[in-house]
Amino acid sequence: MNENVQHEVSCFCGAVSITVTGEPEVMGYCHCDSCRNWSAGLTHAFTLYKSTNFNLTKGSDNITGFDKNPVSGDTTVVSNRVWCKTCGGHLYIDHPTMGLIDVPAALIKDLDFKPAFHVHYQETVHKMKDGLPKFKDMPKEVGGSGEELPE
């Protein structure tokens, strides 16, 4: 793992810039309805970075976000999706309860994307036969059932 590598990310218009340092903790595909709707894609290719490896370098006053999935009865943010106010370009999804930030793989131009698994595969609308594990929800290590589904 290269802890010194840096990736520069920006929104569609360039008003907001981000630097992520090191390699992602994990990379994969999410098939949940929320990620598909937000990304306007058949799947969401994610990269999860520790929040300490994420730095908003330009345009903090030009971002806004939305949390569709707050914890019931609590104000804790579970997945705050963030975009640029000017162009609407997607930037990241903050998962503060996990201490991780998802920077969509498509935004990291020089990343060698190596997905490890698929999550929320029970909601897929696009079957993928790539030999990777397909979790019904999430791996056990992060609070899911760990149940795998067939390709």
N, C-alpha and C positions, 0 to 999 in steps of 0.2 A: 504494500500500500504506500502510495506516495503522498506524504502529509504536506509537502511543499507546493503541490500543483494548485494553481488558481484558475478558476473559470469565471469569465466575465459574462454577465447576463444583462439584457435590457429588454424593455417593453418594445412594442412595435414602432413607436415614434422616437424612442431614445430618451424620453424625458426622465425615465427612472432607470437606474443602474444598480446592479448587485454584484458582489464578488462572493463566490463560495470557495473555500479553501479545503484542500485534501480531497480524498475520494469519498463518494457517498457511503453511508452506512449500509445501504442496500438499494438495489434497483429492481424494478419489476413492473408488472402491468396490473392496473385496477380496472375491474369490470363493473363496479357499482353504478347504479343509476345516477347518483349525485356527480360522480367524476365524469361520466359520459356526457351528461347534460352540460356541465360547466365547460368541459373541453370541446364540446361539439364534435366529438370523435367516437369511434366504435369502442375504443379502449383509451385508458390514460396511462402513458408511459411515465412512471414516477422515479425520482431520485430523492432519497431521504438523507438530509444532512443534519448533523447536530446543530442546534441553534447557535452554539459558540463558533461554528465554522461558516456562519452566514453573516454578511455585512451589507446593509443597504447603504450604498456609497453616494447616490445622487437621487434627488426627487422625492424625499420622504413626505413632503407636503403635497405631492401629486398622486398619492395612492389612496385607495379606499378598499373596503372589503365587506364581506358578508359571511355570516356563520349560519348555515342552514341546520346544523346539527348540535345545538347547545345541549349540555347535559340537563335533563329534566329537573326543573326546580332549582337550578343553580345558574350562576352567570359565567361559569367556567367555559371558555371557548374550546371546542373540540377540533373543529377544522375551519379556520377562518381563511376563506379564499380571497386573495388580494390581486388587484389589477390597477392599471394606470387610469387616472381620471380623464386624461386627454384623449388617448387613443383606444382605451378599453382593453389594451393588450394584457393578457394574463401574466402574472409574475411568480406567484408562489402560493402554497397552502401551508399555513402555520398550524402545527399540531402541538400546542404547548403542553398538553397533558402527557405527551410522549417525549417532549424536549427535542422534537424533530421538525424540520421544515422541508416540505416537498417542493423542489424546483422542477417543473415539468422538463423531462429529458429533451423535448423538442427545442427548448430555449437555450440549451447548452451546446453551442455549435461544435466545440472541439472535444466533446465527451465520447469516449468509447463505451457506448451503452451495452451493458451485459446484464440483462434481467436474470434474477434468481428464481422467480416464481410469479404466479398469478394470484390475486386476491379477489374475493367476492365473485368467484366464477359462477355461482348459482344465478347471478343476474346477467350473465353474458348475452350479448346479441351477436357476437362474432367469435365463433369457435376457432381456437388456434391450436394447431398440432405442431408443437415445437419441443416436446419432450420435457418441458418444465413442470414442476408440481402445480396443480390447480386447486387452490384452497377454496372450500365452500364459502368461508368468510375470511378469517385471518389465521396465521400460524399460532399455535398455543403460546409461544414465547412472548407474544404481544397481546394476549388476552382473547384470542379467537378459539374456536373449537379444535382447530388443527385438522379437521376432516378434509380429506382430499377427494376430489371428483375426477372421474375419468375424462380423458381428452375427448 
